[in-house]
Amino acid sequence: MITGTDLYHVMTAVVPLYVAMILAYGSVKWWKIFTPDQCSGINRFVALFAVPLLSFHFISINNPFEMNLRFIAADTLQKIIVLVVLGMWAKVSRRGSLEW
């Protein structure tokens, strides 16, 4: 059963992310603080520096021997299923493309 404490922990983890996304959207669309060119530069910085460094940090502090093997197996299985479905889609589709 989901308790109020569980809901509180989820909300404290999720709400700051959504607030940041809403502020970022508003700073471009409503308040015109950033131009599209500046957004492109910010996106490039995040893709080339911030995400790889953050990923390295989380991977380096993780102990793989303490991870739940059933979780790893389920994650691997769902990724394989998605790859197979996308492969079949590309094969069966008229255009044969994975472009949306």
Distance bins in CASP14 RR format, pairs under 12 A and 6 or more apart:
PFRMAT RR
TARGET T0000
AUTHOR 0000-0000-0000
RMODE 2
METHOD distances of the structure
MODEL  1
1 7 0 0 0 0 0 1 0 0 0 0 0
2 8 0 0 0 0 0 1 0 0 0 0 0
2 9 0 0 0 0 0 1 0 0 0 0 0
2 10 0 0 0 0 1 0 0 0 0 0 0
2 11 0 0 0 0 0 1 0 0 0 0 0
3 9 0 0 0 0 1 0 0 0 0 0 0
3 10 0 0 0 0 0 1 0 0 0 0 0
4 10 0 0 0 0 1 0 0 0 0 0 0
4 11 0 0 0 0 1 0 0 0 0 0 0
4 12 0 0 0 0 0 1 0 0 0 0 0
5 11 0 0 0 0 0 1 0 0 0 0 0
5 12 0 0 0 0 0 1 0 0 0 0 0
6 12 0 0 0 0 0 1 0 0 0 0 0
6 13 0 0 0 0 0 1 0 0 0 0 0
7 13 0 0 0 0 0 1 0 0 0 0 0
7 14 0 0 0 0 0 1 0 0 0 0 0
7 15 0 0 0 0 0 1 0 0 0 0 0
8 14 0 0 0 0 0 1 0 0 0 0 0
8 15 0 0 0 0 0 1 0 0 0 0 0
9 15 0 0 0 0 0 1 0 0 0 0 0
10 17 0 0 0 0 0 1 0 0 0 0 0
11 17 0 0 0 0 0 1 0 0 0 0 0
11 18 0 0 0 0 0 1 0 0 0 0 0
11 19 0 0 0 0 0 1 0 0 0 0 0
12 18 0 0 0 0 0 1 0 0 0 0 0
12 19 0 0 0 0 0 1 0 0 0 0 0
14 20 0 0 0 0 0 1 0 0 0 0 0
14 21 0 0 0 0 0 1 0 0 0 0 0
15 21 0 0 0 0 0 1 0 0 0 0 0
15 22 0 0 0 0 0 1 0 0 0 0 0
16 22 0 0 0 0 0 1 0 0 0 0 0
16 23 0 0 0 0 0 1 0 0 0 0 0
17 23 0 0 0 0 0 1 0 0 0 0 0
17 24 0 0 0 0 0 1 0 0 0 0 0
18 24 0 0 0 0 0 1 0 0 0 0 0
18 25 0 0 0 0 0 1 0 0 0 0 0
19 25 0 0 0 0 0 1 0 0 0 0 0
19 26 0 0 0 0 0 1 0 0 0 0 0
20 26 0 0 0 0 0 1 0 0 0 0 0
20 27 0 0 0 0 0 1 0 0 0 0 0
21 27 0 0 0 0 0 1 0 0 0 0 0
21 28 0 0 0 0 0 1 0 0 0 0 0
22 28 0 0 0 0 0 1 0 0 0 0 0
22 29 0 0 0 0 0 1 0 0 0 0 0
22 30 0 0 0 0 0 1 0 0 0 0 0
22 31 0 0 0 0 0 1 0 0 0 0 0
23 29 0 0 0 0 0 1 0 0 0 0 0
23 30 0 0 0 0 0 1 0 0 0 0 0
23 31 0 0 0 0 1 0 0 0 0 0 0
23 33 0 0 0 0 1 0 0 0 0 0 0
23 34 0 0 0 0 0 1 0 0 0 0 0
24 30 0 0 0 0 0 1 0 0 0 0 0
24 31 0 0 0 0 0 1 0 0 0 0 0
24 33 0 0 0 0 1 0 0 0 0 0 0
24 34 0 0 0 0 1 0 0 0 0 0 0
24 38 0 0 0 0 0 1 0 0 0 0 0
24 39 0 0 0 0 1 0 0 0 0 0 0
24 42 0 0 0 0 1 0 0 0 0 0 0
24 43 0 0 0 0 0 1 0 0 0 0 0
24 46 0 0 0 0 0 1 0 0 0 0 0
25 31 0 0 0 0 0 1 0 0 0 0 0
25 33 0 0 0 0 0 1 0 0 0 0 0
25 34 0 0 0 0 0 1 0 0 0 0 0
25 39 0 0 0 0 0 1 0 0 0 0 0
26 32 0 0 0 0 1 0 0 0 0 0 0
26 33 0 0 0 0 1 0 0 0 0 0 0
26 34 0 0 0 0 1 0 0 0 0 0 0
26 39 0 0 0 0 0 1 0 0 0 0 0
27 33 1 0 1 0 0 0 0 0 0 0 0
27 34 1 0 1 0 0 0 0 0 0 0 0
27 35 0 0 0 0 0 1 0 0 0 0 0
27 38 0 0 0 0 1 0 0 0 0 0 0
27 39 0 0 0 0 1 0 0 0 0 0 0
27 42 0 0 0 0 0 1 0 0 0 0 0
28 34 1 0 1 0 0 0 0 0 0 0 0
28 35 0 0 0 0 1 0 0 0 0 0 0
28 36 1 0 0 1 0 0 0 0 0 0 0
28 37 0 0 0 0 0 1 0 0 0 0 0
28 38 0 0 0 0 1 0 0 0 0 0 0
28 39 1 0 0 1 0 0 0 0 0 0 0
28 40 0 0 0 0 0 1 0 0 0 0 0
28 42 0 0 0 0 1 0 0 0 0 0 0
28 43 0 0 0 0 0 1 0 0 0 0 0
29 35 0 0 0 0 0 1 0 0 0 0 0
29 36 0 0 0 0 0 1 0 0 0 0 0
29 39 0 0 0 0 0 1 0 0 0 0 0
32 38 0 0 0 0 0 1 0 0 0 0 0
32 39 0 0 0 0 0 1 0 0 0 0 0
33 39 0 0 0 0 0 1 0 0 0 0 0
33 42 0 0 0 0 0 1 0 0 0 0 0
34 40 0 0 0 0 1 0 0 0 0 0 0
34 41 0 0 0 0 1 0 0 0 0 0 0
34 42 1 0 0 1 0 0 0 0 0 0 0
34 43 0 0 0 0 0 1 0 0 0 0 0
35 41 0 0 0 0 0 1 0 0 0 0 0
35 42 0 0 0 0 0 1 0 0 0 0 0
36 42 0 0 0 0 0 1 0 0 0 0 0
36 43 0 0 0 0 0 1 0 0 0 0 0
37 43 0 0 0 0 0 1 0 0 0 0 0
37 44 0 0 0 0 0 1 0 0 0 0 0
38 44 0 0 0 0 0 1 0 0 0 0 0
38 45 0 0 0 0 0 1 0 0 0 0 0
39 45 0 0 0 0 0 1 0 0 0 0 0
39 46 0 0 0 0 0 1 0 0 0 0 0
40 46 0 0 0 0 0 1 0 0 0 0 0
40 47 0 0 0 0 0 1 0 0 0 0 0
41 47 0 0 0 0 1 0 0 0 0 0 0
41 48 0 0 0 0 1 0 0 0 0 0 0
41 49 0 0 0 0 0 1 0 0 0 0 0
41 50 0 0 0 0 0 1 0 0 0 0 0
42 48 0 0 0 0 0 1 0 0 0 0 0
42 49 0 0 0 0 0 1 0 0 0 0 0
42 50 0 0 0 0 1 0 0 0 0 0 0
43 49 0 0 0 0 0 1 0 0 0 0 0
43 50 0 0 0 0 0 1 0 0 0 0 0
43 51 0 0 0 0 0 1 0 0 0 0 0
44 50 0 0 0 0 0 1 0 0 0 0 0
44 51 0 0 0 0 0 1 0 0 0 0 0
45 51 0 0 0 0 1 0 0 0 0 0 0
45 52 0 0 0 0 0 1 0 0 0 0 0
45 53 0 0 0 0 0 1 0 0 0 0 0
46 52 0 0 0 0 1 0 0 0 0 0 0
46 53 0 0 0 0 0 1 0 0 0 0 0
46 54 0 0 0 0 1 0 0 0 0 0 0
46 55 0 0 0 0 0 1 0 0 0 0 0
47 53 0 0 0 0 0 1 0 0 0 0 0
47 54 0 0 0 0 0 1 0 0 0 0 0
47 55 0 0 0 0 0 1 0 0 0 0 0
49 55 0 0 0 0 0 1 0 0 0 0 0
49 56 0 0 0 0 0 1 0 0 0 0 0
50 56 0 0 0 0 0 1 0 0 0 0 0
50 57 0 0 0 0 0 1 0 0 0 0 0
51 57 0 0 0 0 0 1 0 0 0 0 0
51 58 0 0 0 0 0 1 0 0 0 0 0
52 58 0 0 0 0 0 1 0 0 0 0 0
52 59 0 0 0 0 0 1 0 0 0 0 0
53 59 0 0 0 0 0 1 0 0 0 0 0
53 60 0 0 0 0 0 1 0 0 0 0 0
54 60 0 0 0 0 0 1 0 0 0 0 0
54 61 0 0 0 0 0 1 0 0 0 0 0
55 61 0 0 0 0 0 1 0 0 0 0 0
55 62 0 0 0 0 0 1 0 0 0 0 0
56 62 0 0 0 0 0 1 0 0 0 0 0
59 67 0 0 0 0 0 1 0 0 0 0 0
62 72 0 0 0 0 0 1 0 0 0 0 0
64 71 0 0 0 0 0 1 0 0 0 0 0
64 72 0 0 0 0 1 0 0 0 0 0 0
65 72 0 0 0 0 0 1 0 0 0 0 0
66 72 0 0 0 0 0 1 0 0 0 0 0
67 73 0 0 0 0 0 1 0 0 0 0 0
67 74 0 0 0 0 0 1 0 0 0 0 0
67 75 0 0 0 0 0 1 0 0 0 0 0
68 74 0 0 0 0 1 0 0 0 0 0 0
68 75 0 0 0 0 1 0 0 0 0 0 0
69 75 0 0 0 0 0 1 0 0 0 0 0
69 76 0 0 0 0 0 1 0 0 0 0 0
70 76 0 0 0 0 0 1 0 0 0 0 0
70 77 0 0 0 0 0 1 0 0 0 0 0
71 77 0 0 0 0 0 1 0 0 0 0 0
71 78 0 0 0 0 0 1 0 0 0 0 0
72 78 0 0 0 0 0 1 0 0 0 0 0
72 79 0 0 0 0 0 1 0 0 0 0 0
73 79 0 0 0 0 0 1 0 0 0 0 0
73 80 0 0 0 0 0 1 0 0 0 0 0
74 80 0 0 0 0 0 1 0 0 0 0 0
74 81 0 0 0 0 0 1 0 0 0 0 0
75 81 0 0 0 0 0 1 0 0 0 0 0
75 82 0 0 0 0 0 1 0 0 0 0 0
76 82 0 0 0 0 0 1 0 0 0 0 0
76 83 0 0 0 0 0 1 0 0 0 0 0
77 83 0 0 0 0 0 1 0 0 0 0 0
77 84 0 0 0 0 0 1 0 0 0 0 0
78 84 0 0 0 0 0 1 0 0 0 0 0
78 85 0 0 0 0 0 1 0 0 0 0 0
79 85 0 0 0 0 0 1 0 0 0 0 0
79 86 0 0 0 0 0 1 0 0 0 0 0
80 86 0 0 0 0 0 1 0 0 0 0 0
80 87 0 0 0 0 0 1 0 0 0 0 0
81 87 0 0 0 0 0 1 0 0 0 0 0
81 88 0 0 0 0 0 1 0 0 0 0 0
82 88 0 0 0 0 0 1 0 0 0 0 0
82 89 0 0 0 0 0 1 0 0 0 0 0
82 98 0 0 0 0 0 1 0 0 0 0 0
83 89 0 0 0 0 0 1 0 0 0 0 0
83 90 0 0 0 0 0 1 0 0 0 0 0
83 98 0 0 0 0 0 1 0 0 0 0 0
84 90 0 0 0 0 0 1 0 0 0 0 0
84 91 0 0 0 0 0 1 0 0 0 0 0
85 91 0 0 0 0 0 1 0 0 0 0 0
85 92 0 0 0 0 0 1 0 0 0 0 0
85 93 0 0 0 0 0 1 0 0 0 0 0
85 98 0 0 0 0 0 1 0 0 0 0 0
86 92 0 0 0 0 0 1 0 0 0 0 0
86 93 0 0 0 0 0 1 0 0 0 0 0
86 96 0 0 0 0 0 1 0 0 0 0 0
86 97 0 0 0 0 0 1 0 0 0 0 0
86 98 1 0 0 1 0 0 0 0 0 0 0
86 99 0 0 0 0 0 1 0 0 0 0 0
86 100 0 0 0 0 0 1 0 0 0 0 0
87 93 0 0 0 0 1 0 0 0 0 0 0
87 96 0 0 0 0 1 0 0 0 0 0 0
87 97 0 0 0 0 0 1 0 0 0 0 0
87 98 1 0 0 1 0 0 0 0 0 0 0
88 96 0 0 0 0 0 1 0 0 0 0 0
88 98 0 0 0 0 0 1 0 0 0 0 0
89 95 0 0 0 0 0 1 0 0 0 0 0
89 96 0 0 0 0 1 0 0 0 0 0 0
89 97 0 0 0 0 1 0 0 0 0 0 0
89 98 1 0 0 1 0 0 0 0 0 0 0
89 99 0 0 0 0 0 1 0 0 0 0 0
89 100 0 0 0 0 0 1 0 0 0 0 0
90 96 1 0 1 0 0 0 0 0 0 0 0
90 97 1 0 0 1 0 0 0 0 0 0 0
90 98 1 0 1 0 0 0 0 0 0 0 0
90 99 0 0 0 0 1 0 0 0 0 0 0
91 97 0 0 0 0 0 1 0 0 0 0 0
91 98 0 0 0 0 0 1 0 0 0 0 0
92 98 0 0 0 0 0 1 0 0 0 0 0
93 99 0 0 0 0 1 0 0 0 0 0 0
93 100 0 0 0 0 0 1 0 0 0 0 0
END
